Amino acid sequence: MARTVTKPWDPAEHLTSEDDMVAYLDAALALQRHASPAGDKAVA
């Protein structure tokens, strides 16, 4: 099986509009809420 090659990804280099930034943060926070044992009750 071929090895997977990864490289660092800096969102600041790719998110150019405010809409892009909002979508990125919304997705990141949704993943955090999903992974949190407290679910939506978690407070950062």
C-alpha positions in Angstrom: 0.0 0.0 0.0 1.3 3.5 -0.8 2.2 5.8 2.0 0.1 8.8 2.6 2.0 12.0 2.4 0.7 15.0 4.3 1.8 18.6 4.6 1.0 21.4 7.0 -2.0 23.5 6.0 -2.3 27.1 7.2 -5.9 28.3 6.9 -4.7 32.0 6.9 -3.1 31.4 3.5 -6.3 30.0 1.9 -9.2 31.7 3.6 -9.5 35.0 1.7 -13.1 36.1 2.3 -15.0 36.6 5.5 -17.5 34.0 4.3 -14.6 31.5 3.9 -13.5 32.2 7.5 -16.9 31.9 8.9 -17.5 28.6 7.2 -14.1 27.3 8.4 -14.7 28.3 12.0 -18.2 26.9 11.9 -17.0 23.5 10.7 -14.1 23.5 13.2 -16.4 24.3 16.1 -19.0 21.7 15.0 -16.2 19.1 15.1 -15.2 20.2 18.6 -18.8 20.0 19.8 -19.1 16.5 18.3 -15.9 15.3 19.9 -16.6 16.8 23.3 -17.9 14.4 26.0 -20.2 17.2 27.2 -21.7 17.7 23.7 -23.3 21.1 23.2 -23.0 21.9 26.9 -19.3 22.4 26.6 -18.1 25.9 27.2 -14.8 27.1 25.9 
